Amino acid sequence: MKKILVATEKPFAAVAVAGIREIVEKSGNQLLLLEKYTEKQQLLDAVKEADAIIVRSDVISREVVEAAKNLKIVVRAGAGYDNLDLEACTDHQVVAMNTPGQNSNAVAELALGLMVYCARNFYNGKSGSELKGKKLGIHAYGNVGKLVAHIAKGFGMTVYAFDPFVKDEVMKSEGIIPVDSVNALYSTCDYVSLHIPATAETKKSINYDLLNTMPKGATLVNTARKEVICEESLLKIMNDRPDFKYVSDVAPDCVAELTEKFAGRFYATPKKMGAQTEEANVNAGLAAANQIVKFFETGCTTFKVNK
């Protein structure tokens, strides 16, 4: 019998916890719960006997991995996994996984919601514009990007995409216009929706020169990670181009300055909201539990993200 810990500072919905418990106990394992903890020591104490851990945005650092002597697998219930110390997991033969696709629809709907909100001048009572007929660029055509494209076509937008890992034929078959470079995407589109991960290659890659190629009245929508934006460039483009707008599901470090200087052209959610729906909350939690059970039963590492 394995001990599977759900460690969530911000808990799953009750229905998700019930579902996770059913999956874990039906497989003959034991569920441990640590919810709404307020100190790291509580997490360090809780992981000591855990064979597996499920987290949301909770940080699984090297210290946590080293405290979990029996740990074999940790799953981040969600797509992003920068809260997991992958190197520490690898060093201690711990499999690290995410649950790709479970939050995708929630994030995609938020991306379009931010576009509408921005196009209508943040509902300030003044005349805005419509999405219909506008050109939308999808930067990374993965699970979320595909859904954003699908919804956007329903608005009557023309959708372009750049993703070097997806064949042009695939995009074309789904009614998307592929472009062969990041510059081509940004210089073509009225809106660009960001879906790239934060890696060594992508951090601060969205810079002034790239943003300045966007057409007059352009809007950048970020439901990815704040680290992919060069904030110095963002401040400069907002200052140099009064027509440029930025809306984000993750507040940049310079949020106070942007809010003060560029009211009416900038908005960031109070906290990361992309996956904050009841449906996504449940889907990601159940997927994490199922992946852990399958790992212990068959050794399956399909969604492994470390080496």
FIMAR-535502 format. One record per residue (C-alpha): residue in three letters; z, y, x. Coordinates in pm, whole numbers, padded with zeros to 5 digits, always signed. Layout:
BEGIN
ALAZYX;...
end
This chain:
BEGIN
MET+00000+00000+00000;LYS-00108+00337+00139;LYS+00078+00662+00084;ILE-00162+00935-00028;LEU-00024+01289-00017;VAL-00158+01575-00225;ALA-00043+01888-00039;THR-00138+02203-00228;GLU+00022+02544-00191;LYS-00194+02639-00492;PRO-00175+02325-00707;PHE-00455+02143-00881;ALA-00461+02171-01258;ALA-00224+01926-01427;VAL-00516+01724-01563;ALA-00655+01691-01209;VAL-00322+01569-01074;ALA-00302+01314-01355;GLY-00651+01192-01272;ILE-00575+01168-00901;ARG-00258+00973-00979;GLU-00451+00730-01197;ILE-00711+00667-00926;VAL-00449+00624-00652;GLU-00211+00400-00847;LYS-00488+00190-01002;SER-00598+00104-00648;GLY-00247-00015-00565;ASN-00147+00286-00358;GLN+00133+00544-00387;LEU+00086+00912-00466;LEU+00304+01173-00297;LEU+00304+01533-00420;LEU+00384+01856-00239;GLU+00301+02154-00460;LYS+00373+02526-00433;TYR+00535+02492-00093;THR+00628+02817+00079;GLU+00695+02717+00441;LYS+00497+02521+00699;GLN+00800+02301+00770;GLN+00779+02163+00418;LEU+00425+02048+00491;LEU+00523+01906+00830;ASP+00803+01706+00667;ALA+00581+01582+00384;VAL+00304+01447+00608;LYS+00530+01227+00821;GLU+00475+00914+00612;ALA+00129+00992+00477;ASP-00164+00762+00542;ALA-00399+01008+00373;ILE-00388+01375+00272;ILE-00573+01572+00005;VAL-00570+01952+00041;ARG-00742+02252-00109;SER-00728+02562+00116;ASP-00416+02438+00294;VAL-00441+02448+00673;ILE-00433+02112+00847;SER-00370+02228+01202;ARG-00317+02024+01516;GLU+00057+02055+01458;VAL+00021+01901+01113;VAL-00203+01620+01239;GLU+00041+01538+01518;ALA+00332+01531+01272;ALA+00147+01278+01053;LYS+00189+00967+01269;ASN+00034+00730+01010;LEU-00254+00956+00910;LYS-00597+00794+00886;ILE-00791+01037+00666;VAL-00769+01393+00533;VAL-00997+01524+00260;ARG-01056+01889+00179;ALA-01119+01906-00196;GLY-01414+02144-00177;ALA-01723+02212+00028;GLY-01587+02435+00306;TYR-01362+02268+00561;ASP-01277+02541+00813;ASN-00911+02492+00720;LEU-00920+02151+00892;ASP-00875+02126+01270;LEU-01163+01885+01329;GLU-01099+01852+01701;ALA-00737+01754+01638;CYS-00846+01501+01376;THR-01095+01346+01617;ASP-00839+01337+01900;HIS-00602+01138+01676;GLN-00868+00910+01521;VAL-00830+01076+01182;VAL-01136+01092+00957;ALA-01190+01440+00809;MET-01397+01474+00492;ASN-01498+01733+00235;THR-01625+01685-00122;PRO-01968+01850-00122;GLY-02125+01939-00453;GLN-01812+01927-00668;ASN-01767+02305-00673;SER-02136+02392-00660;ASN-02193+02492-01019;ALA-01882+02711-01025;VAL-01994+02896-00712;ALA-02351+02930-00837;GLU-02241+03079-01169;LEU-02018+03326-00984;ALA-02307+03432-00759;LEU-02521+03517-01062;GLY-02223+03684-01230;LEU-02179+03909-00927;MET-02549+03998-00939;VAL-02528+04096-01305;TYR-02206+04290-01243;CYS-02368+04482-00959;ALA-02699+04540-01141;ARG-02507+04694-01432;ASN-02317+04930-01201;PHE-01993+04734-01232;TYR-01988+04812-01607;ASN-01901+05177-01545;GLY-02087+05294-01855;LYS-02394+05420-01670;SER-02744+05279-01708;GLY-02811+04984-01478;SER-03101+04749-01410;GLU-03207+04397-01504;LEU-03246+04083-01293;LYS-03567+03985-01470;GLY-03868+04036-01246;LYS-03660+04086-00931;LYS-03706+03878-00615;LEU-03409+03662-00515;GLY-03372+03508-00171;ILE-03161+03196-00124;HIS-03027+03177+00232;ALA-02962+02802+00269;TYR-03104+02576+00000;GLY-02818+02327-00032;ASN-02611+02218-00331;VAL-02507+02570-00429;GLY-02834+02737-00333;LYS-03034+02502-00553;LEU-02816+02576-00854;VAL-02831+02952-00794;ALA-03211+02922-00785;HIS-03217+02719-01107;ILE-02999+02966-01296;ALA-03186+03266-01154;LYS-03517+03133-01281;GLY-03362+03136-01627;PHE-03307+03510-01579;GLY-03676+03548-01499;MET-03628+03609-01128;THR-03883+03504-00866;VAL-03697+03283-00619;TYR-03760+03251-00246;ALA-03563+03036-00001;PHE-03513+02982+00369;ASP-03365+02659+00499;PRO-03503+02491+00814;PHE-03348+02160+00704;VAL-03532+02141+00370;LYS-03903+02063+00352;ASP-04133+02320+00195;GLU-04269+02053-00039;VAL-03922+01997-00185;MET-03876+02367-00258;LYS-04224+02404-00404;SER-04170+02105-00632;GLU-03865+02286-00774;GLY-04050+02613-00833;ILE-03917+02788-00522;ILE-04127+02986-00274;PRO-04036+02878+00082;VAL-04043+03128+00368;ASP-04055+03043+00736;SER-03792+03281+00874;VAL-03471+03463+00790;ASN-03648+03794+00845;ALA-03919+03703+00596;LEU-03655+03622+00336;TYR-03460+03945+00375;SER-03761+04174+00402;THR-03911+04027+00083;CYS-03618+04006-00157;ASP-03431+04255-00377;TYR-03130+04024-00380;VAL-03021+03776-00114;SER-02759+03514-00195;LEU-02576+03376+00110;HIS-02487+03006+00129;ILE-02470+02936+00501;PRO-02158+02780+00659;ALA-01951+02959+00922;THR-02051+02796+01250;ALA-02081+02915+01609;GLU-02449+02987+01538;THR-02404+03168+01206;LYS-02091+03379+01262;LYS-02186+03749+01256;SER-02552+03649+01223;ILE-02600+03875+00920;ASN-02638+04195+01119;TYR-02769+04548+01084;ASP-03125+04480+01196;LEU-03160+04199+00946;LEU-03003+04386+00655;ASN-03209+04696+00726;THR-03530+04503+00657;MET-03429+04459+00292;PRO-03619+04667+00031;LYS-03485+04988-00120;GLY-03208+04918-00371;ALA-03131+04577-00220;THR-02815+04380-00285;LEU-02650+04120-00061;VAL-02436+03861-00242;ASN-02189+03657-00036;THR-02021+03352-00186;ALA-02012+03179+00153;ARG-01773+03290+00428;LYS-01679+03637+00551;GLU-01729+03531+00914;VAL-02108+03511+00876;ILE-02121+03888+00821;CYS-02109+04129+01115;GLU-01867+04380+00962;GLU-01962+04659+01199;SER-02320+04616+01081;LEU-02211+04605+00719;LEU-02027+04935+00748;LYS-02324+05091+00924;ILE-02584+04976+00671;MET-02366+05092+00381;ASN-02332+05431+00549;ASP-02696+05468+00653;ARG-02848+05341+00329;PRO-02699+05485+00008;ASP-02924+05246-00185;PHE-02771+04929-00035;LYS-02510+04725-00226;TYR-02278+04444-00118;VAL-02084+04211-00349;SER-01872+03928-00221;ASP-01648+03642-00322;VAL-01454+03684-00002;ALA-01304+04018+00098;PRO-01407+04132+00447;ASP-01145+04251+00692;CYS-01274+04606+00639;VAL-01230+04584+00262;ALA-01011+04896+00241;GLU-01267+05111+00422;LEU-01555+04976+00214;THR-01364+05034-00109;GLU-01273+05390-00013;LYS-01611+05500+00119;PHE-01858+05308-00096;ALA-01718+05289-00446;GLY-01993+05196-00688;ARG-02186+04999-00425;PHE-01927+04747-00309;TYR-01712+04486-00478;ALA-01506+04193-00353;THR-01303+03954-00564;PRO-00922+03981-00522;LYS-00921+03630-00374;LYS-01186+03365-00316;MET-01290+03272-00668;GLY-01599+03053-00622;ALA-01430+02723-00700;GLN-01171+02867-00937;THR-01274+02695-01258;GLU-01095+02418-01442;GLU-01400+02194-01410;ALA-01442+02242-01035;ASN-01068+02201-00981;VAL-01073+01863-01151;ASN-01403+01743-01004;ALA-01304+01815-00643;GLY-00960+01655-00676;LEU-01093+01336-00833;ALA-01373+01313-00577;ALA-01121+01344-00293;ALA-00906+01064-00438;ASN-01207+00838-00490;GLN-01330+00898-00135;ILE-00990+00806+00011;VAL-00963+00489-00195;LYS-01318+00387-00096;PHE-01240+00460+00269;PHE-00937+00229+00267;GLU-01116-00041+00071;THR-01456-00044+00244;GLY-01434+00188+00545;CYS-01685+00428+00385;THR-01714+00758+00575;THR-02010+00912+00387;PHE-01869+01264+00378;LYS-01709+01265+00725;VAL-01731+01608+00889;ASN-01576+01542+01231;LYS-01703+01335+01522;
end
